[in-house]
């Protein structure tokens, strides 16, 4: 499984639009092949910061997601609205039993 985490910080006047486009992106992404889960949430300590958590079946599914035109448009829109573009990290993950 591939795990993607990310953060981005909005400007006070762009947070509503950033949350709207993020929610649209999340819901669209959930329909893509190989998407296990895709979420966006507002930081409890900083309501201008959004956190993204995504789980993908494999690297091929994530690469296909990145190749979707709407994904590229979303990322560009998010960067245009952001006060701080934040970042994204991608991990190869394996479920463990404790």
C-alpha positions as CSV (number, residue, x, y, z in Angstrom):
1,X,0.0,0.0,0.0
2,X,1.1,3.6,-0.7
3,X,0.4,6.2,1.9
4,X,0.4,9.9,1.0
5,X,0.3,12.7,3.5
6,X,0.2,16.4,2.9
7,X,-0.4,19.8,4.3
8,X,-1.2,23.2,2.9
9,X,-2.0,26.5,4.6
10,X,-4.7,28.9,3.3
11,X,-4.9,32.6,3.5
12,X,-7.7,33.9,5.7
13,X,-9.6,35.0,2.6
14,X,-9.0,31.7,0.6
15,X,-9.7,29.0,3.2
16,X,-13.3,28.5,2.2
17,X,-12.4,28.1,-1.5
18,X,-9.5,25.9,-0.7
19,X,-11.7,23.6,1.4
20,X,-14.3,23.5,-1.3
21,X,-11.8,22.5,-4.1
22,X,-10.1,20.0,-1.7
23,X,-13.4,18.3,-0.9
24,X,-14.3,18.1,-4.6
25,X,-10.9,16.6,-5.3
26,X,-11.2,14.1,-2.5
27,X,-14.6,12.9,-3.6
28,X,-13.5,12.5,-7.2
29,X,-10.3,10.7,-6.2
30,X,-12.2,8.2,-4.2
31,X,-13.8,6.9,-7.4
32,X,-10.4,6.2,-9.1
33,X,-9.1,2.6,-9.4
34,X,-6.7,1.7,-6.6
35,X,-7.9,4.4,-4.2
36,X,-8.4,2.8,-0.8
37,X,-9.1,6.1,1.0
38,X,-8.7,9.8,0.5
39,X,-9.4,12.5,3.1
40,X,-8.9,16.1,3.9
41,X,-9.3,17.6,7.3
42,X,-8.9,21.0,9.1
43,X,-6.1,21.2,11.6
44,X,-7.5,21.5,15.2
45,X,-4.8,24.0,16.2
46,X,-4.7,26.1,13.0
47,X,-8.0,26.3,11.1
48,X,-6.2,27.7,8.0
49,X,-4.1,24.4,7.6
50,X,-5.5,21.5,5.8
51,X,-4.2,17.9,6.1
52,X,-4.5,15.2,3.4
53,X,-4.3,11.5,4.0
54,X,-4.5,9.1,1.1
55,X,-4.1,5.4,0.8
56,X,-3.5,3.8,-2.6
57,X,-3.4,0.1,-3.6
58,X,0.1,0.5,-5.2
59,X,2.5,2.9,-6.9
60,X,0.8,2.4,-10.3
61,X,-2.5,3.5,-8.9
62,X,-1.0,6.6,-7.4
63,X,0.9,7.5,-10.6
64,X,-2.3,7.1,-12.6
65,X,-4.0,9.5,-10.0
66,X,-1.2,12.0,-10.6
67,X,-1.7,11.7,-14.3
68,X,-5.4,12.6,-14.2
69,X,-5.9,16.2,-15.6
70,X,-8.2,17.1,-12.7
71,X,-5.5,16.2,-10.2
72,X,-3.0,18.5,-11.8
73,X,-5.5,21.3,-12.0
74,X,-6.4,20.8,-8.4
75,X,-2.8,21.0,-7.3
76,X,-2.2,24.2,-9.3
77,X,-5.4,25.8,-7.9
78,X,-4.4,24.8,-4.3
79,X,-0.9,26.4,-4.8
80,X,-2.5,29.6,-6.1
81,X,-4.8,29.8,-3.1
82,X,-2.2,28.9,-0.5
83,X,-0.3,31.2,2.0
84,X,2.1,28.3,2.4
85,X,2.2,25.5,-0.2
86,X,3.2,23.0,2.5
87,X,4.2,19.7,1.1
88,X,3.5,16.1,0.3
89,X,5.2,12.9,1.4
90,X,4.8,9.5,-0.1
91,X,5.5,6.2,1.8
92,X,5.4,2.6,1.0
93,X,3.4,1.1,3.9
94,X,2.7,-2.3,5.3
95,X,0.1,-3.1,7.9
96,X,1.5,-4.6,11.0
97,X,-0.2,-6.4,13.9
98,X,0.6,-5.2,17.4
